[in-house]
Structures are given as C-alpha cells and as structure tokens.
Amino acid sequence: MNKIIILVGLGLFTQFQSQELQKTMIPKISNRFEKFDKDKFSKSAKKETDVVREFLPNGNYIEMSMANSGKYYTESYKGSYFMLSKSYYPNGNIKYKGIMFNVPWGAPFQKGIWYSFDENGKLIKEIDCDKPYKYTFEDILKFCEKEVIPITKGPVLKSTGFHTIISRRIENEKPIWEIEWLKKSNRVENIILDSISGKVISRRESEFINN
C-alpha cells in the first residue's frame, strides 16, 4: 500500500513539474558556434529591404536584419514568455546569443546563460544572468497572478497595445525586479521588488498616454 501511495505521489509531482514547464516554456539554446542564415534571409518572401518579419509554420515569429554593423535574429515563441535573441558579426559569425523576456520594447530581462564569441567563432564568455536573482521568474509569475497582473505569452508584436514589461537589474549594488503594467486604461503602475526576498520596495502610478 505504501508503495502505491509513493508511486501515485511521484506521478502527481511529475505531472505538476510538466505543467509548470509547459507554463513557462523556455526556448533551448546552446554554446555551439553558428552563422547567420543568409539563404533563409535572401529567400524569404517577407523580406523588406534589409529586414525579414514573418511567422513560421509552428506559430513562432522571427525577425532577421542585416546592417553594416552586423546581423541580427530574434525568434518569439508561440505560447512562451521568452524569445531567442542573436547578434552576428559582419562576417556572419555569431557574436552573442541568449534568451530574453518576450516583449520587443522597453528593457526586458535576459534569462539563463548568455554566450559571447570572438569574431573567429571562439566561445569567450558565458554569463549566468539568473545568478543574482534568488526570487525567480516563476516567483514573479505567482506574484503577478496574485496581483491580477496580465502577462502576455508570445509572440508579442509591436503596435499591439500595451503589454506588461518585466525587467531586472542591479541598483545600488542590490538586485531588483521591476514590473510595469497597465493598471487602468490611463494609468500605468510600476512595482519594484527585492529580488532576494521578493518584498515590494515601492509602487508608483503614472499617467498613460496611448500614442
């Protein structure tokens, strides 16, 4: 009987973990070298001069661009809070890549390991962007749910209205989270949280003017 109870408990725990993973759905990324996909860029039917903007068959949304300073690629994932961001040197070799919050404006936060490469393609740096923040993004999700703050899953495109922005940074040598959301049709609330304890440091409202 005890074995049956344990097995049922493990099954429920695994199901819960699966539900939580599906809830956040983090894109996969590796430290492998790669090059900008020039063929995909040039053959795209959605190309507008030096920019490609298109939906993929799986519902993800990509933007690719080419400039003298380098090349860029982002992929916003359907049903995810995150997107891939990649920057390339002018020669097409990867410069850096990582995962960031799925809002293409403001200062969305970088998540997980970000990888940097030299111009010849050698991996030169790995930065764990999560390390200073003990109060995790999953904790932020629970906070927003409690506060009835909406968070949009991707793809999130420009010119689609106001979407909650979540960012984080080191301020006065202390890591903090910042949430900016549309509390009313004409009011934006800005919430600062301690990223160690999760304690609310400040709340501030300001007028929102929809341009």
C-alpha positions as CSV (number, residue, x, y, z in Angstrom):
1,M,0.0,0.0,0.0
2,N,2.8,2.4,0.9
3,K,4.5,1.7,-2.4
4,I,1.3,2.5,-4.3
5,I,0.9,5.8,-2.4
6,I,4.5,6.7,-3.2
7,L,4.1,5.9,-6.9
8,V,0.9,8.0,-7.1
9,G,2.7,10.8,-5.3
10,L,5.6,10.7,-7.7
11,G,3.2,10.6,-10.6
12,L,1.4,13.7,-9.4
13,F,4.7,15.5,-8.7
14,T,5.9,14.7,-12.2
15,Q,2.6,15.9,-13.7
16,F,2.9,19.2,-11.7
17,Q,6.5,19.7,-12.9
18,S,5.4,19.1,-16.5
19,Q,2.6,21.6,-16.1
20,E,5.0,24.2,-14.7
21,L,7.5,23.6,-17.5
22,Q,4.7,24.0,-20.1
23,K,3.6,27.1,-18.3
24,T,7.0,28.9,-18.7
25,M,8.2,27.0,-21.8
26,I,11.8,28.2,-22.1
27,P,13.4,28.1,-25.6
28,K,16.5,25.8,-25.9
29,I,19.9,27.4,-26.6
30,S,23.4,26.1,-26.7
31,N,27.0,27.3,-26.7
32,R,27.6,26.0,-30.2
33,F,29.1,28.2,-32.9
34,E,26.7,29.2,-35.7
35,K,26.5,31.5,-38.7
36,F,23.8,33.9,-39.8
37,D,21.4,32.1,-42.3
38,K,21.9,34.3,-45.4
39,D,20.0,31.9,-47.6
40,K,16.9,32.0,-45.4
41,F,17.1,35.7,-45.3
42,S,17.5,36.2,-49.1
43,K,14.8,33.6,-50.0
44,S,12.2,34.9,-47.6
45,A,9.0,36.1,-49.3
46,K,8.5,38.6,-46.4
47,K,11.8,40.4,-46.9
48,E,11.6,44.2,-46.8
49,T,14.9,45.7,-47.9
50,D,17.2,44.7,-45.0
51,V,14.6,43.2,-42.7
52,V,12.6,40.0,-42.6
53,R,9.5,39.7,-40.5
54,E,7.4,36.5,-40.7
55,F,5.5,33.8,-38.9
56,L,6.9,30.3,-39.1
57,P,4.6,27.3,-39.6
58,N,4.8,26.4,-35.9
59,G,3.4,29.8,-34.9
60,N,6.7,31.4,-33.9
61,Y,7.5,34.8,-35.2
62,I,11.0,35.8,-36.4
63,E,12.8,39.0,-37.4
64,M,16.1,39.0,-39.3
65,S,18.1,42.0,-40.3
66,M,21.3,42.9,-41.9
67,A,23.3,46.1,-41.5
68,N,26.9,47.3,-41.9
69,S,27.4,46.9,-38.1
70,G,26.3,43.2,-38.2
71,K,23.3,40.9,-38.5
72,Y,20.5,40.1,-36.0
73,Y,17.9,37.4,-35.4
74,T,15.1,37.1,-32.9
75,E,12.5,34.4,-32.6
76,S,9.4,34.9,-30.5
77,Y,7.9,31.6,-29.4
78,K,4.2,30.8,-29.5
79,G,2.9,30.2,-26.0
80,S,6.1,31.3,-24.3
81,Y,7.2,34.2,-22.1
82,F,10.6,34.2,-23.8
83,M,12.3,34.7,-27.1
84,L,15.7,33.9,-28.6
85,S,18.0,36.9,-29.4
86,K,21.1,36.5,-31.5
87,S,23.7,39.0,-32.8
88,Y,26.3,38.3,-35.5
89,Y,29.5,40.0,-36.7
90,P,29.5,41.5,-40.2
91,N,31.2,38.3,-41.4
92,G,28.2,36.3,-40.3
93,N,29.8,34.6,-37.3
94,I,27.8,34.5,-34.1
95,K,28.7,37.3,-31.7
96,Y,26.3,36.6,-28.8
97,K,23.1,34.8,-28.1
98,G,20.6,34.1,-25.3
99,I,17.1,34.2,-24.1
100,M,15.1,37.3,-23.1
101,F,11.6,38.2,-21.9
102,N,9.2,38.2,-24.8
103,V,8.4,41.9,-25.2
104,P,10.2,43.7,-28.0
105,W,10.4,47.1,-26.4
106,G,11.5,48.7,-23.0
107,A,14.3,46.8,-21.3
108,P,13.1,43.2,-21.0
109,F,15.4,41.0,-18.8
110,Q,17.9,38.4,-20.1
111,K,17.4,34.9,-18.7
112,G,19.7,31.9,-18.2
113,I,23.1,31.6,-19.8
114,W,24.2,34.1,-22.4
115,Y,27.1,33.2,-24.7
116,S,29.6,35.5,-26.3
117,F,32.1,34.7,-29.1
118,D,35.0,36.4,-30.8
119,E,35.0,37.2,-34.5
120,N,36.6,33.9,-35.4
121,G,33.8,32.0,-33.6
122,K,35.6,31.0,-30.4
123,L,33.4,31.0,-27.3
124,I,34.9,33.6,-24.9
125,K,32.3,34.2,-22.2
126,E,29.3,32.6,-20.5
127,I,27.2,34.7,-18.2
128,D,24.6,33.3,-15.9
129,C,22.0,36.1,-15.9
130,D,19.9,34.4,-13.3
131,K,22.6,34.1,-10.6
132,P,22.0,37.3,-8.6
133,Y,18.2,36.8,-8.5
134,K,17.1,34.4,-5.8
135,Y,13.5,35.5,-6.3
136,T,12.9,33.8,-9.6
137,F,10.8,34.5,-12.6
138,E,8.5,31.7,-11.5
139,D,8.1,33.6,-8.2
140,I,7.3,36.7,-10.3
141,L,4.6,34.8,-12.2
142,K,3.0,33.8,-8.8
143,F,3.2,37.4,-7.6
144,C,1.5,38.7,-10.8
145,E,-1.2,36.1,-10.6
146,K,-1.9,37.2,-7.0
147,E,-2.0,40.8,-8.1
148,V,-4.1,40.1,-11.2
149,I,-1.3,41.5,-13.4
150,P,-1.6,40.1,-17.0
151,I,1.5,38.7,-18.7
152,T,1.2,38.1,-22.4
153,K,2.6,34.9,-24.0
154,G,4.3,35.2,-27.3
155,P,4.5,36.1,-30.0
156,V,4.2,39.7,-28.8
157,L,4.5,42.1,-31.7
158,K,4.9,45.9,-31.8
159,S,1.8,48.0,-32.3
160,T,-0.4,45.5,-30.5
161,G,-1.2,47.7,-27.4
162,F,0.4,47.8,-24.0
163,H,1.9,44.6,-22.7
164,T,3.3,44.1,-19.2
165,I,7.1,44.6,-19.1
166,I,9.2,42.7,-16.7
167,S,12.8,43.7,-16.2
168,R,15.6,43.2,-13.6
169,R,18.9,44.9,-12.8
170,I,21.4,45.7,-10.1
171,E,20.6,49.0,-8.5
172,N,22.7,50.5,-5.6
173,E,24.5,47.1,-5.5
174,K,21.2,45.3,-4.9
175,P,19.4,43.1,-7.4
176,I,15.8,44.1,-8.1
177,W,12.8,43.2,-10.2
178,E,10.6,45.8,-12.0
179,I,7.1,45.2,-13.2
180,E,5.4,47.9,-15.4
181,W,1.8,47.2,-16.3
182,L,-1.4,48.9,-17.4
183,K,-3.5,49.0,-14.2
184,K,-6.2,51.1,-15.8
185,S,-6.8,52.4,-19.3
186,N,-5.0,55.6,-18.5
187,R,-2.8,54.5,-15.6
188,V,0.5,52.5,-15.5
189,E,1.7,51.0,-12.3
190,N,5.4,50.5,-11.7
191,I,6.3,47.9,-9.0
192,I,9.9,47.4,-7.6
193,L,10.6,44.1,-5.7
194,D,13.7,43.0,-3.8
195,S,15.0,40.0,-5.9
196,I,16.3,38.2,-2.9
197,S,13.3,38.3,-0.6
198,G,10.5,39.2,-3.0
199,K,9.5,42.1,-0.8
200,V,7.8,45.0,-2.5
201,I,10.1,48.0,-2.3
202,S,7.9,50.6,-4.0
203,R,4.8,51.2,-6.0
204,R,4.2,54.2,-8.3
205,E,1.5,55.1,-10.7
206,S,1.8,57.4,-13.7
207,E,-0.5,58.6,-16.5
208,F,-0.5,56.5,-19.6
209,I,-1.0,58.3,-22.9
210,N,-1.6,56.0,-25.9
211,N,0.2,57.4,-28.9
